[in-house]
Amino acid sequence: MGIVNVSPESFSGDGVTDVNAAVEQALRFVDEGADILDVGGQSTRPRYSASVEAGGTAIGYEELPVDEEIDRVLPVIREIVARTDLPVSVDTYKPEVAEAAIKEGARIINDVWGLKKDVALARVAAKFGTPLILMHNQPEPGYTRLIPDIVASLRRSVAFAMAAGVQRDRIIVDPGFGFGKTVSHNLEVLRRLGEIKSALRLPLMLGTSRKSTIGRVLDLPVDERVEGTAATVALGIAQGADIVRVHDVKEMVRVARMSDSVTALRLSVRDQG
């Protein structure tokens, strides 16, 4: 999944506001091997992150008015849909934005709040039969037991979605690497990703790309985290991640293909006894 940030506030520094620039970025991602294009207009940089843990300021994000978010994403989605057959995902937690995007051709909803902001988003997904990605998120990193708490929260999100009419086979989960978690929490999530997938028995998306945990571990700025991202992508795929959401598509496509090949070989050998 290639990230197309139509948001100048993006933590990764790749946010754009020019429609043509965003579309050209998306088309470059197509050429580089992306399978899904994820368009978002609302910055969702977490209030608590690894930089805060290190003594930085809790910045978070300012919530955009619905109309402004729609004005950011719709022209980009409209143009991408007209120029490629790849599925477009809209990264939003607002029902109005999601419905407008779907009517312009978006085929997936990616909710970083797992319906905890507005459960009405699930009704939009149910109405259009749209796949729904539900991410674990919370404002502060307070856990009793990290992995069981994340699993329980995601189960609640899945239950909300199904109660609103979303079919289970249209739901994807995301453990929320970098959201409401310390560096050690994020590393544990990655190390135990297979447990999360086994517990939930749903397709799993992983979004580690350029995150502050990588910066803290390697002591590198956001534009020098491609190798760290590659390591997390490979480890995630080895544990069953089905989708990886990334900024550096060309490089991560290569990492994913290599990781998939190793994983497929391991499964093939196991199947043969």
N, C-alpha and C positions, 0 to 999 in steps of 0.2 A: 504494500500500500504506500503510494507516494504522497507525501504531505504537500498540499498547496495552501499556504497560509496567506489569506487575503486580509492580513492584520499587521499593521506596522508595530504593534506591541508584542509580537511573538518573541518568546525568550530566545529562540534559536538564531535570531538575526536574519531570517530569510523571508520575513513578512513583506508583502507588497500591497500596494493599493491600486496600481494600474492594471486594468482588465487585460490589456494585451500582453503585458509582462507575465501575469499569472497564467494566461492560456498558453503562452509559449513555454513556460516552465512545465506545465502539464503535458504538453505535446513532446517535450524533451524526455520526460519521464516515460511516456509511451515508447519512444524509440529505445530507451535504456532498459526496457523489460518489465515495467510496472504491470501489475494485474488489476489494481484498483487505484483510483485517484480520490483523495480525501480533501475536500474543500471546506475550509473553516474561516469565518470572519470575526469570531469572538476569541480573543486571547483567553486562555485558561491556565496561564502560569499559576502554579499552586502557591497559596499563601505560605505554606510551610514547605521548605525544600532543604536540600543538603547545604545550600549556601546559608540558610538561616541557622542550621545546626552549627555551622562554622563561625557563627557570630555576626552574620550579615543581617540586613533589615528584611522583615517580612513584607514583601511588595504585593504579591497577589495580582489581581486584575480588577479593572473597573467594568461593570456590566454594561454592555451596549444596549440602547433602546432597540426593540424588535425591528422597527423600520430601518434603522441604520444597519443592523446586521443583514437584513434582507437585501438592502441596497448594495452591500459589499459582495455577497455571495451569488446572487441570482445572475447577474450578467456573466460572471465567470462560468458558472454551471451551464448556463444556456449555450455559451460558445463552445465549451468542451464537449458537451453532448452532441453538438452539431458536427464536430470535427473528429470524433473518435467513438468507437463502439465499446470501449472499456467502461465498466460500471463506475459511476461516480457516487461517492459517499459524502453526505453532508455532516460536518462535525458541529453539532449544536445540541443544546439541551432545551431549546425553546420550541414548543409545538407549532407556533405560527411560522417560524423559520423553516422547520422541517417540512411542513405541508407545502409551503411555497416552493421549496427546492424540489420536492418530489414531482410537483406539477410541471416543473421545468425539465424533468428528466433524471433527477437523482434517484438511485436505486437502493441505497443503504442509508440508515440513520446511525450515527456514531455519537452516543451520549456519554460524556465524561463524568456525569453525575449518577449514572445507573438508575435513573428515574427518581432520584432523591430530591431533585429540584422541582420537577413537575411530572407527575405520573401521567398527565394528559398526553405526553409525548408517545406513550405506549398506544394510546387510542389512535393516534395518527398512523403509527406503524401497522396496527391491526386493520385500519380502514383501507390502506393501500396494499396490504400484504408484503410490506417492506421488511427486509432483514434489519434487526436491531442489535447494535453492539452496546453492551452494558458494562461500564467500567466501575471498578471499586474506587471510591473517593471519600475522603473525610477531611475536615478542616485542620485537625491536629492529630499527631501520631500517638494517640492513647490506645493501647491494646492490652487485653488480658493475655491472649495467646495469638500471636500474629496470624499464622496461616488459618487456624480455625475461625478467627474473627473475620478474615477476608472472605473465606468460603461462606460463612453464615450471612454476611452482608450481600454477597452476590446472589445467594439463594433467595434472599428477600427481594432483590431486584428482579430476578427471574419470575418469582411468584407474582409480583406487581404486573409484570408484562403479560403473563398468561391470564391473569384475572381480567385484564383489559382486552383480551381476545387475540394476543399475539401467539402464534403457534410455536411450540417449543423448537421445532426444527428451523425456525427463522431467527433464533437467538444465538448470539456470540458473546462471550465474556472476556473481560480484560482485567487483570489483577491490579492495574493502576500503578505501575512502576513510577515512582517519583511524586505521587500524590498523597499527602498526609502521611509520609513515611520518612524515617531517617535514612542515612546511608546504610547502616547495618540492616535496617528493615528491607530496603530495596535489594540488597545483596542476598538476603535470606529468601525473599520472594523469588528471585531468579534461580537460586540454588534448589528451591523446592517447588518449582513450577509444575513439575509432573504430578505432585500431590494435589495441587489445585485442580488440574485438569481431570485427574482420576476421580476426585470428589464430586465435581460438577457434571462430568460427562457431557460437555458441550464444546463446540469449537472455541478455540482460544486465540485471542489476539494479544500481541506483546508490543508495547511502545517504549523502547529504551533510548531511542535515537537522540544523541547529543545531550542527554539529561545531565543534571548537575551532579548526580552520584558518580558518573563517569569522570566528570571534571574534578571532583574531590579525590577520587582514587588515583587518577593520573596527574593531578595538578596541572590541568590544561584548560585553556579557554574554549568556549563553545565551538569555535570554528576549527579546532584541532582534535576533535573527539571521534573521528571516523574509525580509527583502529579499535578504540574502546567499544564503540557501538558494534563493530563487527564481531567482537568477542561475545557480547551479550546476545546478538542475533544467533550466532552459531550455537551457543549454549541453550538458548530458548528453543530453537528448532529441534535440537537433540532431545529435549524433554516434551516435545509434542506441540509446540506453538504452530498454529495453522496459518496465521497472518502475522506479518511483521510490518509495523507502521514506521516509515523511515523518511529522512530528509535526503539522504545520499543514495539515490535509487541505483545508479549504475554499479556502485561498489557493493551494495547490499544484495542486489540480484545475484551477483557472483557468489557471495557468501552463502546465500540461501540455496542456490543450486548445488554447491559443493556439500553443504550440510545435509540437504535432502538426499543426495546420492549416498552419503555414508549411512544415514538413517534407513534409507530404503534397502541398502545392502544388508544391514543388521537385521532388519525385519525379514528379508528374504531368507537369510541363513537360519533364523529362528523357525520360520515356517517349514523349512526343509528338515528340521530336527537336528 
